[in-house]
Amino acid sequence: MKKFNPQHCIIVFVKAPVEGLVKTRLAGCLGARGALLLYRALAEDVLGAVCAMDCQVRVFYYPANHQDIVRGWLRDHIALYVQQGADLGQRMHHALCCTAADGFDRIVLVGVDIPGLDEQILKSAFSALETSPAVLGPAKDGGYYLVGFRSGSIFPKAFDAIDWGSSDVFEQTLKRFEKKGQRPAVLPVLTDIDTPEDLRGLAVQLAGGGGFQDRLLHTRDVLGQMKIV
């Protein structure tokens, strides 16, 4: 039986796998159905890495009225919670605070469209929280793919009045930490998959083989079926 670290928790944010709701910027080249299949594959590969960690995992889904769809997708082996809040920042803050209230002391929150998110990155995030109050994983597009806190360091201003979806999300968030007097640890930059250019870069990496290809089994299979890899 797997032994879990009782202080560590990973929160995974997902959208319900519904055509037209996920990866909309890729629908032009993949179609709504193709964008959905890619989203599911990316999410399943990230969840594979997350669930291999020695900690609790919680999936927070959006929107609230799609619980049956999410449960039918992920089955019963992952704890499901609904995202609550008016925008992404409020929803992340709520998820982190609820998890901290349940007794977890080191909490990491991630998205599911980052193919480079692996066990080593997650381990680095938890290691950083041993000496830093918070940790951020910057994305190539100017956002971030991971945010983590010690439970006592979570503060709402880290997520307040951020231009979500812009290229300044990471820099704006760093400024919130500066005003709070906190200095988060920073992880390597990774690429999320939102645009046709991102998808082409992913296809090149998968075609190159190696560990990257071996880890992203679901994504490789879906892109292979689409004749992209």
TORLOSE-768230 format. One record per residue: residue in three letters; x, y, z of N, C-alpha, C in turn. Coordinates in steps of 0.05 Angstrom, whole numbers, plus 5000, padded with zeros to 4 digits. Each point is the difference from the previous one (the first is absolute). Layout:
<recs>
> type:n_px:n_py:n_pz:ca_px:ca_py:ca_pz:c_px:c_py:c_pz
> ala:X:Y:Z:X:Y:Z:X:Y:Z $
...
</recs>
This chain:
<recs>
> type:n_px:n_py:n_pz:ca_px:ca_py:ca_pz:c_px:c_py:c_pz
> met:5017:4976:5000:4983:5024:5000:5018:5025:5000 $
> lys:4992:5020:4984:5016:5024:4997:4998:5017:5025 $
> lys:5022:5010:5011:5001:5017:5023:5000:5029:4992 $
> phe:4981:5015:5010:4998:5028:4993:5012:5018:5021 $
> asn:5012:5022:4991:5009:5021:5018:4975:5016:5009 $
> pro:4993:4999:5026:4975:5012:5009:5000:5030:4999 $
> gln:5024:5012:4996:5001:5030:4999:4998:5011:4972 $
> his:5004:4983:4980:5002:5010:4973:4974:4994:4984 $
> cys:4992:5019:4984:4977:4996:4983:5004:5014:4973 $
> ile:4992:4987:4978:5000:5013:4974:4971:5004:4991 $
> ile:4994:5025:4993:4975:5007:4989:5003:5002:4970 $
> val:4981:4987:4985:5001:5000:4971:4974:5014:4991 $
> phe:5004:5022:4985:4977:5014:4988:4993:4989:4973 $
> val:4975:4992:4996:4992:4990:4974:4974:5014:4991 $
> lys:4995:5001:4975:4975:5007:4989:4985:4974:4992 $
> ala:4974:5000:5001:4985:4977:4991:5007:4995:4970 $
> pro:5004:4975:4993:5007:4993:4972:4975:5001:4982 $
> val:4994:5025:4991:4977:5005:4984:5008:5015:4975 $
> glu:4991:4992:4977:5007:5014:4975:4991:5029:5002 $
> gly:5018:5018:4991:4995:5028:5001:5008:5014:5026 $
> leu:5006:4984:5020:5008:5011:5026:5030:4999:5005 $
> val:5014:4982:4987:5029:4996:5004:5015:5005:4975 $
> lys:5024:5011:5003:5019:5004:4978:4987:5013:4975 $
> thr:4985:5021:5005:4985:5013:4979:5018:5013:4979 $
> arg:5024:5008:5008:5018:5013:4980:5012:4979:4981 $
> leu:4997:4974:5006:5010:4979:4983:4978:4989:4982 $
> ala:4975:5008:5005:4978:4989:4985:5002:5006:4971 $
> gly:5012:5023:4993:5003:5007:4972:5016:4981:4984 $
> cys:5020:4987:5012:5017:4982:4985:4994:4970:5007 $
> leu:4987:4995:5023:4994:4973:5008:4970:4994:4999 $
> gly:4984:5021:4998:4971:4996:5004:4993:4997:5029 $
> ala:4975:5005:5007:4992:4999:5028:5005:4973:5012 $
> arg:4994:4979:4984:5004:4972:5010:5030:4994:5004 $
> gly:5017:5009:4982:5028:4995:5002:5012:5016:5024 $
> ala:4991:5024:5004:5009:5016:5023:4993:4986:5026 $
> leu:4976:4989:5001:4991:4986:5024:5017:4975:5005 $
> leu:5005:4984:4979:5017:4976:5003:5028:5007:5009 $
> leu:5011:5022:4990:5027:5008:5008:4999:5008:5030 $
> tyr:4980:5016:5008:4999:5008:5027:4998:4977:5019 $
> arg:4983:4980:4994:4998:4977:5017:5027:4985:5002 $
> ala:5013:4998:4977:5026:4985:5000:5021:5015:5017 $
> leu:5002:5026:4996:5019:5015:5016:4994:4998:5030 $
> ala:4975:5002:5007:4992:4998:5028:5006:4973:5011 $
> glu:4995:4979:4985:5005:4973:5010:5030:4995:5004 $
> asp:5016:5011:4983:5029:4997:5004:5010:5015:5024 $
> val:4990:5025:5004:5008:5015:5024:4990:4986:5025 $
> leu:4975:4991:5000:4989:4986:5023:5017:4975:5006 $
> gly:5010:4987:4980:5017:4977:5005:5025:5007:5015 $
> ala:5012:5023:4993:5024:5009:5015:4992:5008:5028 $
> val:4978:5014:5003:4991:5009:5026:4994:4977:5019 $
> cys:4986:4980:4990:4991:4978:5016:5024:4981:5007 $
> ala:5022:5003:4987:5024:4985:5007:5015:5011:5024 $
> met:4992:5024:5009:5013:5013:5023:4990:4988:5026 $
> asp:5016:5002:5021:4993:4989:5026:4984:5020:5016 $
> cys:4978:5010:4989:4984:5020:5014:4971:4998:4991 $
> gln:4983:5013:5015:4972:5001:4993:4995:5016:4974 $
> val:4980:4993:4985:4993:5014:4975:4971:5008:5001 $
> arg:4994:5025:4994:4973:5009:4998:4995:5013:4973 $
> val:4979:4994:4987:4993:5012:4974:4977:5020:5005 $
> phe:5005:5024:4993:4979:5021:5001:4991:5005:4971 $
> tyr:4974:4997:4995:4990:5002:4972:4983:5024:4996 $
> tyr:4996:5007:4975:4984:5024:4992:4987:4993:4973 $
> pro:4976:5008:4995:4981:5014:5018:4985:4980:5018 $
> ala:4986:5011:5020:4988:4984:5021:4979:4980:4990 $
> asn:4986:5007:4978:4978:4983:4992:5009:4976:4983 $
> his:5026:4995:4998:5010:4978:4984:5013:4978:5017 $
> gln:4991:4997:5025:5012:4980:5017:4997:4972:4989 $
> asp:4977:4993:4989:4996:4973:4989:5019:4994:4977 $
> ile:5005:5020:4983:5019:4997:4978:5028:4995:5010 $
> val:5008:5016:5019:5027:4998:5011:5003:4973:5015 $
> arg:4980:4992:5015:5002:4975:5015:5000:4976:4980 $
> gly:4984:5002:4979:5001:4979:4980:5027:4997:4986 $
> trp:5014:5022:4999:5027:5001:4987:5021:4989:5019 $
> leu:5001:5010:5025:5021:4993:5018:4993:4977:5019 $
> arg:4976:4991:4999:4991:4977:5017:5002:5007:5030 $
> asp:5003:4980:5017:4997:5005:5028:5027:5000:5016 $
> his:5022:4999:4986:5025:4998:5015:5013:5027:5006 $
> ile:4988:5022:4992:5010:5027:5006:4979:5016:5014 $
> ala:5007:5014:5021:4981:5017:5015:4993:5024:4983 $
> leu:4974:5005:4997:4990:5022:4983:4989:5023:5017 $
> tyr:5006:5024:4993:4989:5024:5013:4993:5020:4978 $
> val:4980:5017:5005:4993:5020:4980:5016:5026:5004 $
> gln:5008:5012:4979:5013:5026:5002:4979:5021:5007 $
> gln:5007:5018:5018:4981:5020:5009:5014:5028:4999 $
> gly:4986:5018:4987:5011:5028:4998:4992:5012:4974 $
> ala:5001:5027:4999:4991:5015:4977:5021:4999:4977 $
> asp:5025:4996:5006:5020:4999:4979:5021:4979:5008 $
> leu:5020:4996:4983:5020:4979:5005:5015:5005:5026 $
> gly:5006:5025:5005:5015:5006:5024:4985:4993:5025 $
> gln:4974:5007:5001:4984:4994:5023:4997:4969:5003 $
> arg:4998:4986:4978:4996:4971:5001:5026:4987:5011 $
> met:5023:5009:4991:5025:4989:5010:5003:5006:5030 $
> his:4995:5025:5008:5003:5007:5028:4981:4983:5017 $
> his:4975:4996:4991:4981:4984:5015:5010:4971:5003 $
> ala:5010:4988:4978:5010:4973:5001:5023:4996:5019 $
> leu:5019:5019:4999:5023:4999:5018:4992:5003:5029 $
> cys:4982:5019:5006:4992:5004:5028:4984:4976:5011 $
> cys:4982:4989:4983:4985:4976:5009:5019:4977:5006 $
> thr:5020:4997:4984:5018:4977:5004:5018:5005:5024 $
> ala:5008:5025:5005:5015:5007:5024:4983:4995:5025 $
> ala:4975:5007:4998:4982:4997:5023:4997:4970:5008 $
> asp:5004:4983:4981:4998:4971:5006:5026:4988:5011 $
> gly:5020:5018:5005:5023:4991:5015:5026:4996:4983 $
> phe:4999:5005:4974:5024:4997:4984:5017:5025:5003 $
> asp:5026:4995:5002:5019:5022:5005:5016:5009:4976 $
> arg:5003:4982:4980:5014:5007:4975:4980:4993:4977 $
> ile:4992:5021:4986:4979:4996:4980:5009:5011:4973 $
> val:4998:4984:4979:5008:5008:4973:4975:4998:4982 $
> leu:4995:5020:4984:4978:5000:4982:5010:5002:4971 $
> val:4990:4982:4982:5009:5000:4973:4976:4998:4980 $
> gly:5006:5007:4975:4981:4996:4979:5008:4974:4985 $
> val:4985:4995:4978:5004:4974:4987:5008:5002:4971 $
> asp:5007:5023:4991:5007:5003:4971:5030:5005:4997 $
> ile:5017:4990:5019:5028:5004:5000:5014:4973:4996 $
> pro:5007:4993:4976:5012:4973:4996:5027:4997:5014 $
> gly:5014:5021:5006:5026:4998:5014:4997:4997:5030 $
> leu:4976:5000:5010:4996:4997:5029:5003:4971:5008 $
> asp:5022:4993:5013:5005:4972:5007:5006:4998:5030 $
> glu:5007:4976:5009:5005:4995:5028:5023:5017:5010 $
> gln:5020:5004:4984:5024:5015:5009:4992:5029:5006 $
> ile:4984:5012:4983:4991:5028:5005:4983:5001:5026 $
> leu:4982:4981:5004:4984:4999:5024:5017:4996:5025 $
> lys:5019:4983:4998:5018:4996:5023:5016:5026:5006 $
> ser:5008:5013:4979:5015:5026:5004:4982:5021:5013 $
> ala:4974:5000:4993:4982:5019:5012:4997:4995:5030 $
> phe:4997:4975:5009:4998:4994:5028:5026:5005:5015 $
> ser:5022:4994:4987:5026:5006:5012:5004:5030:5004 $
> ala:4991:5016:4981:5002:5029:5003:4984:5010:5024 $
> leu:4977:4987:5005:4983:5009:5023:5012:4993:5027 $
> glu:5021:4985:5000:5014:4995:5026:5015:5025:5009 $
> thr:5008:5017:4981:5016:5024:5008:4987:5026:4991 $
> ser:4979:4999:4983:4987:5024:4990:4970:4999:5007 $
> pro:4988:5024:5004:4971:5000:5007:4982:4992:4976 $
> ala:5011:5003:4976:4984:4994:4976:5018:4993:4977 $
> val:4987:4989:4979:5015:4992:4976:4983:5005:4976 $
> leu:5012:5009:4978:4986:5005:4975:5015:4986:4977 $
> gly:4984:4989:4981:5011:4989:4976:4991:5016:4976 $
> pro:5018:5017:4989:4993:5018:4979:4995:4985:4973 $
> ala:4980:5008:4985:4995:4989:4974:5012:5018:4979 $
> lys:5006:4989:4977:5013:5015:4978:4983:5023:4990 $
> asp:4973:4997:5003:4982:5021:4990:4996:5023:5019 $
> gly:5014:5000:5022:4998:5022:5020:4983:4994:5023 $
> gly:4986:4978:5000:4984:4991:5023:5017:4983:5019 $
> tyr:4986:4983:5015:5014:4980:5016:4984:4974:5000 $
> tyr:5015:4978:5002:4988:4973:4998:4997:4988:5028 $
> leu:5013:5011:5020:5001:4989:5027:5002:5023:5020 $
> val:4985:4997:5021:5003:5018:5023:4998:4983:5025 $
> gly:5018:5005:5019:4999:4984:5025:5006:5018:5024 $
> phe:4989:4991:5023:5004:5016:5024:5004:4981:5024 $
> arg:5014:5010:5020:4997:4990:5027:4973:5010:5009 $
> ser:4986:4984:5016:4972:5007:5007:4998:5027:5013 $
> gly:5019:5008:5017:4998:5025:5013:5007:5024:4984 $
> ser:5009:4996:4975:5009:5022:4983:4980:5007:4978 $
> ile:4978:4986:4998:4980:5006:4979:4988:5028:5006 $
> phe:4998:5017:4980:4987:5026:5004:4985:5007:4975 $
> pro:4976:5012:5003:4982:5005:4977:5011:5020:4980 $
> lys:5017:5019:5008:5010:5020:4981:5017:4987:4978 $
> ala:5010:4976:5005:5016:4987:4979:4983:4994:4975 $
> phe:4974:5000:5003:4982:4993:4978:4981:5022:4993 $
> asp:5003:5023:5012:4981:5022:4997:5008:5019:4978 $
> ala:4980:5007:4983:5004:5020:4979:5023:4993:4981 $
> ile:5003:4974:4994:5019:4990:4980:4986:4999:4973 $
> asp:5014:5008:4979:4989:4999:4973:5002:4971:4989 $
> trp:4983:4983:5009:5001:4971:4993:4998:4997:4969 $
> gly:5017:4984:4989:5001:4995:4971:5019:5019:4985 $
> ser:5011:5020:5014:5019:5018:4988:5028:4989:5002 $
> ser:5019:5014:4987:5028:4991:5001:5014:5012:5024 $
> asp:4986:5013:5018:5012:5013:5024:4992:4986:5026 $
> val:4987:4977:4999:4990:4988:5024:5023:4993:5020 $
> phe:5021:4989:4990:5022:4992:5018:5013:5025:5012 $
> glu:5005:5021:4984:5013:5024:5011:4982:5014:5019 $
> gln:4974:5001:4994:4981:5013:5019:4999:4985:5026 $
> thr:5001:4973:4999:5000:4984:5024:5025:5004:5016 $
> leu:5023:5002:4987:5024:5006:5015:4999:5026:5015 $
> lys:4987:5020:4988:4997:5026:5013:4982:4998:5025 $
> arg:4980:4983:4998:4983:4996:5024:5016:4988:5023 $
> phe:5018:4981:4993:5017:4988:5021:5019:5021:5011 $
> glu:5011:5017:4983:5018:5021:5009:4986:5019:5020 $
> lys:4975:5007:4994:4986:5018:5018:4994:4986:5027 $
> lys:4997:4974:4999:4995:4984:5024:5025:4996:5016 $
> gly:5023:5004:4988:5026:4995:5013:5008:4971:4999 $
> gln:4989:4985:4981:5007:4972:4995:5016:4998:4975 $
> arg:5018:4980:5000:5015:4994:4975:4996:4971:4993 $
> pro:4984:4995:4979:4995:4972:4993:5024:4988:4985 $
> ala:5003:4974:5004:5019:4985:4983:4989:4998:4972 $
> val:5017:4999:4980:4991:4999:4972:5011:4975:4987 $
> leu:4983:4985:4987:5007:4975:4986:5007:5006:4971 $
> pro:5009:4980:4985:5006:5004:4972:4975:5008:4984 $
> val:5005:5015:4979:4979:5008:4981:4990:4976:4984 $
> leu:4974:4996:4998:4989:4979:4984:4979:5012:4981 $
> thr:4993:4984:4979:4982:5010:4979:4973:4986:5004 $
> asp:4978:5016:5001:4974:4988:4999:4991:4999:4971 $
> ile:4980:4984:4994:4991:4995:4973:4974:5014:4995 $
> asp:5001:5024:4988:4976:5016:4995:4997:5007:4971 $
> thr:5022:5002:4985:4999:5011:4973:5010:4979:4980 $
> pro:4995:5004:4974:5011:4982:4980:5031:4999:5001 $
> glu:5012:5022:5007:5030:5000:5002:5009:4983:5023 $
> asp:4986:5001:5022:5006:4983:5023:4997:4971:4992 $
> leu:4979:4994:4985:4995:4972:4992:5022:4990:4981 $
> arg:5009:5017:4982:5022:4992:4982:5025:4994:5016 $
> gly:5006:5016:5020:5023:4995:5016:4998:4974:5016 $
> leu:4977:4994:5010:4995:4975:5014:5004:4976:4981 $
> ala:4990:5003:4975:5003:4978:4981:5029:4994:4994 $
> val:5016:5021:4998:5029:4997:4994:5013:4985:5024 $
> gln:4993:5008:5024:5012:4986:5024:4992:4971:5001 $
> leu:4974:4994:4994:4991:4973:5001:5013:4983:4978 $
> ala:5004:5012:4977:5013:4986:4978:5029:4993:5006 $
> gly:5012:5016:5018:5028:4996:5007:5005:4976:5018 $
> gly:4978:4989:5011:5003:4976:5017:5011:5007:5028 $
> gly:5012:4980:5013:5012:5004:5026:4979:5000:5022 $
> gly:5008:5009:5024:4983:4999:5023:4975:5016:4997 $
> phe:5002:5023:4986:4976:5017:4996:4978:4984:4986 $
> gln:5007:4986:4979:4981:4984:4985:4989:4977:5017 $
> asp:5018:4987:5015:4991:4977:5016:4981:5008:5022 $
> arg:5003:5024:5011:4983:5009:5022:4972:5009:4990 $
> leu:4998:5012:4977:4975:5011:4990:4986:4980:4982 $
> leu:4992:4977:5012:4989:4978:4984:4973:5008:4988 $
> his:4982:5012:5016:4974:5007:4990:5001:5022:4978 $
> thr:5017:5020:5005:5003:5022:4981:5012:4990:4974 $
> arg:5020:4983:5002:5013:4989:4976:4980:4984:4983 $
> asp:4983:4984:5014:4981:4983:4986:4979:5017:4985 $
> val:4990:5021:5014:4980:5017:4988:5011:5015:4976 $
> leu:5024:5011:5003:5012:5015:4977:5008:4981:4978 $
> gly:5007:4976:5006:5005:4980:4980:4975:4993:4984 $
> gln:4978:4998:5013:4974:4994:4986:4993:5024:4982 $
> met:5008:5024:5008:4994:5023:4983:5020:5005:4978 $
> lys:5021:4982:4999:5021:5002:4980:5017:5025:5004 $
> ile:5002:5009:5025:5016:5024:5006:5028:4991:5009 $
> val:5002:4977:5012:5026:4988:5008:5004:4975:4983 $
</recs>
